[in-house]
């Protein structure tokens, strides 16, 4: 595994990210991982984001995690969700330029608010072939657009999630069109402490199947 800290453009801003590539020539499928809410301490160093990125790369994916504007070494300031969607678009454009990436096999994963920022972009962008939402905060973001989403999608949440009750999560999943996978992980909460390996394995298995 090779990790490179990179800077990539988003309009007039430059954002920082970490690109992790497997050994070998490729091309490899790739997954972009979007971190939780910037105003509540979210960054690409988050435990869930770290675990997802590591596990994906170990499974022969290129993983790309980045800091939204105003976080860490990324320029700018919080963009009220609008700027963050522009950041996701920029990340998709960047990953498409990486030589080791198979541009026909790119997925997007978002954790918590990262799902709220990332999935609307991935839904519309033809370059994204599959979507994964980890602990989507259904009360904070409108995910109803996914009811018209034909792309493979994974929704996964903890049964003790602090923001989205399990029954609300499962009801939402029932109303999504195929192809879909919906999983509630027993006893995990919104932050996934000690459940990171299990979560990362399930997300990686999903992308392995659909990409």
C-alpha positions in Angstrom: 0.0 0.0 0.0 1.3 3.5 -0.9 -0.1 6.6 0.6 0.4 10.1 -0.8 -0.9 13.4 0.7 -2.0 15.5 -2.2 -3.6 18.9 -2.9 -6.3 19.2 -5.5 -8.3 22.1 -6.9 -11.9 23.0 -6.1 -12.7 26.2 -7.9 -10.4 28.8 -6.4 -9.6 26.7 -3.4 -7.1 23.8 -2.8 -8.2 20.9 -0.7 -6.0 18.2 0.9 -6.5 14.5 0.6 -4.8 11.2 1.1 -4.6 8.8 -1.9 -3.9 5.2 -1.0 -3.1 2.8 -3.8 -2.5 -1.0 -3.7 0.6 -2.6 -4.9 0.7 -3.5 -8.5 0.1 -1.8 -11.8 -3.7 -1.7 -11.8 -6.0 -0.3 -13.0 -8.0 -0.7 -9.8 -11.5 0.3 -8.8 -11.6 3.3 -6.5 -13.8 4.6 -3.6 -14.0 8.2 -2.4 -14.7 8.4 1.3 -16.4 11.5 2.7 -15.9 12.4 6.4 -18.4 13.6 9.0 -19.6 17.1 9.7 -16.8 19.7 9.7 -18.5 21.8 12.4 -18.5 18.9 14.9 -14.9 17.8 14.6 -15.3 15.7 11.4 -12.1 15.2 9.3 -10.4 12.6 7.1 -8.6 11.4 10.3 -11.9 10.2 11.7 -11.9 6.6 13.0 -14.5 5.3 10.6 -13.0 7.1 7.6 -9.6 5.7 8.5 -10.8 2.2 8.9 -12.8 2.3 5.6 -9.9 3.7 3.6 -7.4 1.2 5.0 -9.6 -1.9 4.5 -10.6 -0.8 1.0 -7.0 -0.4 -0.1 -6.0 -3.8 1.5 -8.8 -5.3 -0.7 -7.2 -3.8 -3.9 -9.1 -0.6 -4.2 -7.7 2.8 -4.6 -9.1 4.8 -1.6 -9.3 8.6 -1.6 -10.2 10.5 1.6 -10.1 14.3 1.8 -10.8 17.2 4.1 -13.8 19.4 3.2 -13.1 23.1 2.9 -12.0 24.7 6.1 -10.8 21.5 7.7 -7.2 20.7 8.4 -5.0 21.8 5.4 -8.0 22.5 3.1 -8.5 26.1 2.2 -11.8 28.0 2.7 -14.5 27.8 5.3 -17.6 25.8 5.9 -19.9 26.1 2.9 -23.3 25.3 4.4 -23.4 22.0 2.6 -23.4 23.7 -0.8 -19.6 24.2 -0.9 -19.1 20.7 0.5 -21.0 19.2 -2.5 -18.6 21.2 -4.7 -15.8 19.6 -2.8 -17.2 16.1 -3.6 -17.4 17.0 -7.3 -13.8 18.1 -7.2 -12.8 14.9 -5.5 -14.5 12.8 -8.2 -12.8 14.8 -11.0 -9.4 14.3 -9.3 -9.8 10.6 -8.8 -10.6 10.3 -12.5 -7.1 11.6 -13.4 -5.2 9.0 -11.3 -3.5 6.6 -13.6 -4.0 3.5 -11.5 -7.8 4.1 -11.3 -10.3 2.3 -13.5 -12.5 5.2 -14.3 -15.5 2.9 -15.0 -15.4 1.5 -11.5 -15.6 4.4 -9.0 -17.7 4.3 -5.9 -18.5 6.9 -3.2 -19.0 6.3 0.5 -20.1 8.9 3.1 -20.1 8.6 6.9 -22.8 10.6 8.8 -23.0 14.1 7.3 -20.5 12.9 4.7 -23.3 10.8 3.3 -25.5 13.9 3.3 -23.0 15.9 1.4 -21.7 13.1 -0.8 -24.6 11.0 -1.9 -26.6 13.8 -3.7 -23.5 14.4 -5.9 -22.8 10.7 -6.4 -26.4 10.1 -7.4 -26.3 12.7 -10.2 -22.7 12.1 -11.4 -22.5 9.3 -14.0 -18.8 8.7 -13.1 -20.0 7.2 -9.7 -21.3 3.7 -10.1 -22.2 2.8 -6.5 -23.0 4.5 -3.3 -22.6 3.6 0.4 -24.1 5.6 3.3 -22.7 4.8 6.8 -24.9 6.1 9.7 -26.9 8.5 7.5 -28.5 11.2 9.7 -32.0 11.0 8.3 -33.3 13.9 10.4 -30.6 16.3 9.3 -30.5 15.6 5.6 -33.1 14.8 2.9 -32.2 11.5 1.3 -35.5 11.1 -0.6 -33.8 11.6 -3.9 -32.5 8.1 -3.5 -36.0 6.8 -4.1 -35.2 7.4 -7.8 -31.7 6.0 -7.7 -31.0 3.0 -9.9 -27.3 2.7 -8.8 -26.3 -0.1 -6.3 -26.5 1.4 -2.8 -25.6 0.2 0.7 -27.1 1.7 3.8 -25.6 0.6 7.1 -26.3 1.9 10.6 -25.9 0.8 14.2 -28.9 -0.5 16.1 -28.0 2.0 18.8 -27.4 5.0 16.5 -27.7 8.2 18.5 -29.3 10.2 15.6 -31.4 7.8 13.6 -33.5 5.2 15.5 -33.2 1.7 14.0 -36.9 1.5 13.1 -36.7 4.8 11.2 -33.6 3.6 9.4 -35.1 0.3 8.4 -38.4 1.9 7.2 -36.4 4.3 5.1 -34.5 1.5 3.5 -37.6 -0.5 2.7 -38.7 2.4 0.5 -35.5 2.5 -1.6 -35.5 0.8 -5.0 -33.3 -2.1 -5.9 -30.4 -2.7 -6.2 -29.8 -2.1 -2.5 -28.4 -3.5 0.7 -29.5 -2.4 4.1 -27.9 -3.5 7.3 -28.4 -2.6 11.0 -25.4 -3.7 13.1 -26.5 -4.9 16.6 -25.2 -2.7 19.5 -23.2 -0.3 17.4 -23.9 3.4 17.9 -23.3 6.4 15.6 -19.6 6.5 16.3 -18.7 2.8 15.7 -16.0 2.5 18.4 -14.8 -1.1 18.5 -17.0 -1.9 15.5 -14.8 -0.3 12.9 -13.3 -3.6 11.5 -16.8 -5.1 11.1 -18.2 -2.0 9.4 -15.2 -1.7 7.1 -15.4 -5.3 6.1 -19.1 -5.0 5.2 -18.6 -1.8 3.2 -15.6 -3.3 1.4 -17.6 -6.5 0.6 -20.4 -4.4 -1.0 -18.0 -2.4 -3.2 -16.2 -5.6 -4.2 -19.5 -7.1 -5.3 -20.8 -4.1 -7.3 -17.6 -2.6 -8.7 
